[in-house]
Amino acid sequence: MAHFTVLIVDDEKTLARSIKLFLLEQGYEAEVAEDGEAALRLLSEIHPDLVFLDVRLPKVTGIELLKRIREFDPHIYVVLMTAYGSIEGAVEAIKLGAYDYLKKPVDLEELKILLERAQEDCRLRQELSYYRERQTRTLPLSFEGLIGKCDAMRQVFERIQQIASVEESPTVLITGETGTGKGLVARAIHMQSPRASGPFIEVDCTALPATLVESELFGHEKGAFTDARESKIGLVEAADAGTLFLDEVGDLELPLQGKLLRAIEERKVRRIGSVKDRTVDVRITAATNKDLGAEVARGTFRKELYYRLAVLTIHLPPLRERGEDIPLLATHFVERFSTKYGRPNARLSEGAMRALSEYHWPGNVRELKHVVERAIISSPQEVIDLDGLSVGGRSASGNKTLLEETPHGLKVQFPPEGIDLRQWEKVLIEKALQSTEGNRTRAAQLLGISRYALRYRMKKLRIRERTP
């Protein structure tokens, strides 16, 4: 969590300041209030995530202040501190909404552990809130952003409805090239199914470091490995009563494929460091841009897992096979980005629309989205013509853009208004990923950097290999 703010409310100035200094050294933001009235003023000013609150305060008691804090924001964690506490007092405080209870003299290491636990609980609560909010959004055309009228997409829509109506929730494998919209299909299946009120947990199998994948998916127990100070629920458990979407499942390493197979077949997971199985009720939906049948033949993907995932399948056609959908999608993206960037009258000329329809689209719908977004941002005219529409490294009219390929290599041509280096770094990385169909190792080789450096730049530039 980027910021976690703590308010210390205690009239013992020496203790309060020592706690504040300790928290600042640990990287937290901290403020001190000497009484209840000062604390109430700071609540609205800094809106803390957690309050360490002395029970005995002048003017307003700690218990009364606890009630006021709960009225202000019930999500603020409150930890009561007292030298006069008892078990009965702790129970009463927790009944009133306190997160936990500390006795004075305060052990700073105990305080730190308690704070880290509250921080992790806060993170999980925010993630759950995010997933619940996202899954309750209104779905355009009832398929959350899936747009199309060609025969192939109509068949996809029908297939989504058929699969979503199956109450047994069998596994689903969604195939298609990078950028075709596999993630949108997974969300649509979830939202059309009886599981719509449950969580939709999305896992990008290419984004998780190999050393953390098992812990992220299956969770771990306290002390299972270094720095495992608290038990942590895995994403499979977090998706209980809902859907777990494994994006680019073909990139999972073989040992994890075996554990995933067990979880699917037995509907049980075992956290790292635990001897106890936990039963889960999860629908598994997976997506890949790879030919998993070929991966099975090469020995890089488990045959049993492939058959288990492919109980039901949906294949998304590439955009170049959806000619009549291109104007529909382009118009949708123009409306979306013209609103986002304050260009309400922006539109594509007939020539620009024709050029989009004739382009091959190796990056599929995601590439079309990026092309339209770039045009809305960079073109000053209301009507975006061929010169304002850059596809495949050139303007749609054929004029060269920033990079020109010559017999001696790439030649840079700077436009009079200059360039945004960050934007072009993002464009180059996206093009490398498109040309390698999302293979990060190969993309890093094309860019002349390490896979670690590529992952760092993708994180910095917020490039994620997901559906549009």
C-alpha positions in Angstrom: 0.0 0.0 0.0 1.5 3.3 -1.1 0.4 5.3 2.0 -0.9 4.2 5.4 -1.6 7.0 7.8 -1.7 6.6 11.6 -3.1 8.9 14.2 -1.8 8.6 17.8 -4.1 10.0 20.5 -2.5 10.1 23.9 -1.9 12.8 26.5 1.4 11.2 27.5 3.6 13.3 25.1 6.8 11.3 25.5 5.0 8.0 24.6 3.1 9.5 21.7 6.2 11.1 20.2 8.2 7.9 20.6 5.5 6.0 18.8 5.3 8.6 16.0 9.1 8.5 15.5 9.1 4.7 15.4 6.3 4.7 12.8 8.0 7.4 10.6 11.2 5.2 10.6 9.1 2.3 9.4 7.8 4.3 6.5 4.3 5.2 7.8 2.7 8.6 8.0 1.9 9.6 11.6 0.4 12.5 13.5 -0.2 13.0 17.2 -3.3 14.4 19.1 -3.1 15.1 22.8 -6.8 14.9 23.5 -10.1 13.9 22.0 -11.0 17.4 20.6 -7.7 17.6 18.7 -8.2 14.1 17.5 -11.6 14.9 16.0 -10.2 17.9 14.2 -7.4 15.8 12.7 -9.8 13.1 11.6 -11.2 15.2 8.8 -7.8 16.7 7.9 -5.7 13.6 7.5 -8.4 10.8 7.4 -6.2 8.2 9.0 -6.2 4.5 8.2 -5.6 3.5 11.8 -5.9 5.2 15.2 -3.9 4.3 18.3 -6.2 5.5 21.1 -5.5 5.9 24.8 -8.5 4.9 26.9 -8.0 7.6 29.5 -8.0 11.1 27.9 -8.9 14.6 29.1 -12.2 16.1 27.9 -13.4 13.1 25.8 -12.8 9.5 27.0 -11.2 7.0 24.7 -14.4 4.9 24.6 -16.5 7.9 23.6 -13.9 8.9 21.0 -14.0 5.4 19.6 -17.8 5.8 19.0 -17.2 9.2 17.3 -14.5 7.7 15.1 -16.8 4.9 14.1 -19.5 7.4 13.2 -17.1 9.4 11.1 -15.8 6.4 9.2 -16.5 2.8 10.3 -13.6 1.6 8.1 -10.9 3.3 10.2 -9.0 0.7 12.4 -8.9 1.7 16.1 -6.5 0.1 18.5 -7.1 1.0 22.2 -4.1 1.5 24.6 -4.4 1.5 28.3 -2.3 0.9 31.4 -5.5 0.0 33.3 -7.0 -2.5 30.9 -8.4 -5.9 31.6 -9.7 -8.7 29.5 -13.3 -7.5 30.1 -12.3 -4.0 29.0 -10.7 -5.4 25.8 -13.9 -7.4 25.0 -16.1 -4.4 25.5 -13.9 -2.2 23.3 -13.9 -4.8 20.5 -17.7 -5.0 20.8 -17.8 -1.3 20.2 -15.7 -1.6 17.0 -12.1 -1.6 18.2 -9.8 -3.5 15.9 -7.5 -4.7 18.8 -6.2 -3.8 22.2 -2.7 -3.0 23.5 -1.6 -2.7 27.2 0.9 -0.1 28.3 3.9 0.0 28.4 3.6 -0.5 24.7 5.9 -3.0 23.0 6.9 -1.3 19.8 7.5 -4.6 17.9 4.1 -5.8 19.0 2.7 -2.5 17.8 4.4 -2.9 14.5 3.1 -6.5 13.9 -0.4 -5.4 14.8 -0.1 -2.4 12.4 1.1 -4.7 9.5 -1.8 -7.0 10.1 -4.3 -4.0 9.9 -2.5 -2.8 6.8 -2.9 -6.2 5.1 -6.6 -6.4 6.1 -7.1 -2.9 4.7 -5.5 -4.0 1.4 -7.7 -7.1 1.1 -10.8 -5.1 2.0 -10.0 -2.5 -0.8 -9.4 -5.3 -3.3 -12.7 -7.0 -2.4 -14.5 -3.7 -2.7 -12.8 -3.1 -6.1 -13.8 -6.5 -7.5 -17.4 -6.1 -6.2 -17.7 -2.6 -7.7 -16.3 -3.7 -11.0 -18.6 -6.7 -11.4 -21.7 -4.6 -10.8 -21.1 -2.1 -13.6 -23.7 -1.9 -16.3 -22.7 -4.1 -19.2 -22.9 -2.6 -22.7 -24.9 -5.0 -24.9 -25.0 -7.2 -21.7 -21.5 -8.3 -22.4 -19.3 -5.6 -20.7 -17.6 -3.9 -23.7 -17.9 -6.8 -26.1 -19.1 -5.2 -29.4 -19.7 -6.8 -32.7 -22.4 -7.8 -35.3 -20.5 -10.1 -37.6 -21.6 -13.8 -37.7 -18.5 -14.9 -35.7 -19.2 -12.5 -32.8 -22.9 -13.4 -32.8 -21.8 -17.0 -32.3 -19.5 -15.9 -29.4 -22.4 -14.1 -27.8 -24.6 -17.1 -28.1 -21.9 -19.3 -26.7 -21.4 -17.1 -23.7 -25.1 -17.3 -22.9 -25.1 -21.1 -23.2 -22.1 -21.5 -21.0 -23.3 -19.0 -18.4 -26.6 -20.8 -18.0 -25.0 -24.1 -17.0 -25.5 -24.4 -13.3 -22.7 -27.0 -12.7 -20.1 -24.3 -13.5 -17.7 -26.4 -15.6 -14.3 -25.0 -16.5 -14.1 -22.8 -19.6 -11.1 -22.3 -22.0 -11.1 -19.1 -24.1 -8.6 -19.0 -27.0 -7.6 -16.4 -29.4 -4.8 -14.0 -30.4 -3.5 -11.3 -28.0 -5.9 -8.4 -28.0 -9.0 -10.1 -29.1 -11.0 -9.6 -25.9 -10.6 -12.9 -24.0 -10.8 -11.1 -20.6 -14.1 -9.5 -21.6 -15.5 -12.8 -22.5 -14.5 -14.3 -19.1 -16.2 -11.4 -17.3 -19.3 -11.7 -19.4 -19.6 -15.4 -18.6 -19.4 -14.6 -14.9 -21.9 -11.7 -15.0 -24.4 -13.7 -17.0 -24.1 -16.7 -14.6 -25.7 -17.5 -11.2 -22.3 -16.6 -9.7 -22.6 -12.9 -10.7 -23.0 -11.8 -7.0 -19.8 -13.6 -6.1 -16.2 -12.3 -6.7 -14.5 -12.2 -10.1 -10.8 -12.6 -9.4 -8.5 -12.1 -12.4 -4.9 -13.5 -12.4 -2.4 -12.5 -15.1 -0.2 -15.6 -15.1 2.6 -13.7 -17.0 2.7 -10.8 -14.5 3.3 -12.9 -11.3 7.0 -13.6 -10.5 7.6 -17.3 -10.6 8.7 -17.3 -6.9 5.4 -15.8 -5.8 2.8 -17.6 -8.1 2.2 -20.5 -5.7 1.7 -18.2 -2.7 -0.5 -15.8 -4.6 -2.8 -18.6 -5.9 -2.9 -20.9 -2.9 -2.0 -18.7 0.0 0.4 -19.5 2.9 0.5 -20.0 6.6 2.4 -17.8 9.1 6.0 -18.9 9.2 5.8 -20.9 6.0 8.8 -19.0 4.6 10.9 -16.0 5.4 8.8 -12.9 5.9 5.6 -14.9 6.1 4.6 -13.1 9.4 0.9 -13.7 9.0 -1.3 -16.2 7.2 -2.5 -15.1 3.8 -5.5 -16.3 1.8 -4.8 -17.3 -1.8 -6.6 -16.0 -4.9 -8.3 -19.4 -5.4 -9.9 -19.1 -1.9 -10.7 -15.4 -2.5 -12.8 -16.5 -5.5 -14.9 -18.8 -3.5 -18.6 -18.7 -4.7 -17.4 -16.8 -7.7 -15.1 -17.1 -10.7 -11.3 -17.3 -11.0 -10.0 -16.1 -14.3 -6.5 -17.3 -15.3 -5.3 -15.1 -18.1 -2.5 -16.6 -20.2 -2.7 -19.9 -18.4 -0.3 -21.4 -20.9 2.6 -19.6 -19.1 2.2 -21.4 -15.8 5.1 -23.6 -14.9 4.6 -27.3 -14.8 4.8 -27.9 -11.0 2.0 -25.2 -10.5 0.0 -26.8 -13.3 -0.2 -30.0 -11.2 -1.4 -28.1 -8.1 -4.0 -26.2 -10.2 -5.2 -29.5 -11.6 -5.7 -30.9 -8.1 -7.6 -27.8 -7.1 -9.9 -28.1 -10.1 -10.6 -31.8 -9.7 -10.9 -32.0 -5.9 -12.2 -28.4 -5.4 -9.6 -28.1 -2.5 -6.5 -26.0 -1.9 -3.7 -26.3 0.6 -1.8 -23.2 1.6 2.0 -23.3 1.7 3.1 -24.6 5.1 -0.3 -26.1 5.9 -1.4 -29.7 6.3 -5.1 -28.8 6.0 -7.1 -28.8 2.8 -9.7 -26.1 2.3 -12.8 -26.7 0.2 -13.6 -24.1 -2.4 -16.5 -23.6 -4.7 -14.9 -21.8 -7.7 -15.6 -21.7 -11.4 -12.3 -21.7 -13.3 -12.1 -19.8 -16.5 -8.8 -19.7 -18.4 -7.5 -17.9 -21.5 -4.5 -18.4 -23.7 -3.1 -17.1 -27.0 -1.1 -20.3 -27.3 -2.0 -23.6 -29.0 -2.2 -25.7 -25.8 -2.5 -28.9 -27.9 0.9 -28.2 -29.4 2.2 -27.3 -26.0 1.1 -30.6 -24.7 2.9 -32.4 -27.5 6.1 -30.4 -26.7 5.7 -31.4 -23.0 5.4 -27.9 -21.7 1.8 -28.2 -20.7 0.1 -31.0 -18.8 -2.2 -33.1 -20.9 -4.6 -33.7 -17.9 -4.9 -30.0 -17.1 -5.5 -29.2 -20.8 -8.4 -31.6 -21.0 -9.7 -30.4 -17.6 -9.7 -26.8 -18.7 -11.1 -27.4 -22.2 -14.4 -28.9 -21.0 -16.1 -25.9 -22.7 -14.3 -23.7 -25.2 -14.8 -20.3 -26.9 -12.6 -19.1 -29.7 -12.4 -15.4 -30.4 -11.7 -14.5 -34.1 -9.0 -12.0 -34.9 -10.1 -8.5 -35.9 -8.9 -8.9 -39.5 -11.7 -11.6 -39.8 -14.3 -9.2 -38.5 -14.3 -6.6 -41.2 -17.8 -5.2 -40.6 -17.1 -4.8 -36.9 -14.2 -2.4 -37.4 -16.2 0.8 -38.1 -18.5 -0.2 -35.2 -15.5 -0.6 -32.8 -13.8 2.5 -34.1 -16.9 4.7 -33.5 -17.2 3.2 -30.0 -13.6 4.1 -29.2 -13.9 7.6 -30.6 -17.0 8.3 -28.4 -15.2 6.8 -25.4 -11.9 8.7 -25.7 -13.4 12.0 -27.0 -15.4 12.1 -23.8 -12.4 11.1 -21.7 -10.1 13.8 -23.2 -12.6 16.6 -23.6 -13.0 16.4 -27.4 -16.8 15.9 -27.7 -16.9 16.8 -31.4 -14.1 14.6 -32.5 -14.9 12.1 -35.3 -13.1 10.1 -38.1 -13.2 11.1 -41.7 -14.5 8.7 -44.3 -11.0 8.2 -45.6 -9.7 7.5 -42.0 -12.5 5.0 -41.4 -11.7 3.3 -44.7 -8.0 3.0 -43.9 -8.9 1.4 -40.5 -11.1 -1.1 -42.3 -8.4 -2.0 -44.7 -5.6 -2.4 -42.2 -4.5 -5.9 -41.2 -4.6 -5.3 -37.3 -1.9 -7.7 -36.0 -2.7 -6.4 -32.5 -6.5 -6.9 -32.9 -9.0 -4.8 -30.9 -6.4 -3.6 -28.4 -4.3 -2.1 -31.2 -7.4 -0.4 -32.7 -8.2 1.0 -29.3 -4.7 2.4 -28.9 -4.7 3.9 -32.5 -8.0 5.7 -31.9 -6.8 6.9 -28.4 -3.6 8.3 -29.9 -5.5 10.1 -32.6 -7.9 11.7 -30.2 -5.0 12.9 -28.1 -2.6 14.1 -30.8 -4.9 15.4 -33.6 -6.0 19.0 -33.2 -8.8 18.8 -35.8 -12.4 17.8 -35.0 -12.4 15.6 -38.0 -9.5 13.2 -37.8 -8.2 12.5 -41.3 -5.5 10.1 -42.7 -2.6 12.1 -41.5 -3.9 12.2 -38.0 -4.3 8.5 -37.8 -1.1 6.5 -37.1 -1.2 2.8 -37.8 1.7 0.4 -38.1 4.3 3.1 -37.5 3.0 5.4 -40.3 0.1 7.7 -40.7 -2.8 6.1 -42.5 -2.0 8.3 -45.6 1.4 6.7 -45.9 3.4 9.5 -44.5 6.3 8.4 -42.2 6.0 9.2 -38.5 8.7 9.4 -35.9 10.8 6.3 -37.0 11.8 5.8 -40.6 13.5 2.6 -41.6 16.5 3.1 -43.9 19.2 0.8 -45.3 21.5 2.1 -42.5 19.0 1.5 -39.7 16.3 3.6 -38.1 16.3 7.3 -38.7 14.6 9.6 -36.3 12.5 12.4 -37.7 11.3 14.8 -35.0 8.1 16.7 -35.6 8.2 20.5 -35.1 6.2 20.2 -31.8 8.6 17.6 -30.4 7.8 14.2 -29.0 6.8 12.5 -25.7 9.6 10.1 -25.1 7.5 8.1 -22.5 4.8 7.7 -25.1 7.2 6.4 -27.7 8.8 4.0 -25.3 5.4 2.6 -24.5 4.6 2.3 -28.3 7.8 0.4 -28.9 7.2 -2.0 -26.1 3.6 -2.6 -27.1 4.7 -3.2 -30.7 7.3 -5.7 -29.5 4.7 -7.6 -27.5 2.3 -7.6 -30.4 4.8 -9.0 -32.8 5.7 -11.8 -30.4 2.1 -12.5 -29.5 2.7 -11.5 -25.9 5.9 -13.6 -25.4 7.9 -11.4 -23.0 11.2 -13.2 -23.3 11.1 -12.8 -27.1 9.9 -9.2 -26.8 12.8 -8.3 -24.5 15.2 -9.8 -27.0 13.7 -7.7 -29.8 14.1 -4.6 -27.7 17.7 -5.5 -26.6 16.9 -5.6 -22.9 16.5 -8.2 -20.2 13.1 -9.8 -19.3 13.5 -8.2 -15.9 14.0 -4.7 -17.5 11.0 -5.3 -19.7 8.8 -6.2 -16.8 10.0 -3.1 -14.9 9.3 -0.8 -17.9 5.9 -2.4 -18.4 5.0 -1.7 -14.7 6.4 1.9 -14.9 4.4 2.6 -18.1 1.3 0.7 -16.9 1.5 -1.7 -19.9 -0.5 -4.9 -19.1 -1.0 -7.8 -21.5 -4.7 -7.9 -21.0 -7.8 -7.7 -23.2 -9.0 -4.2 -24.2 
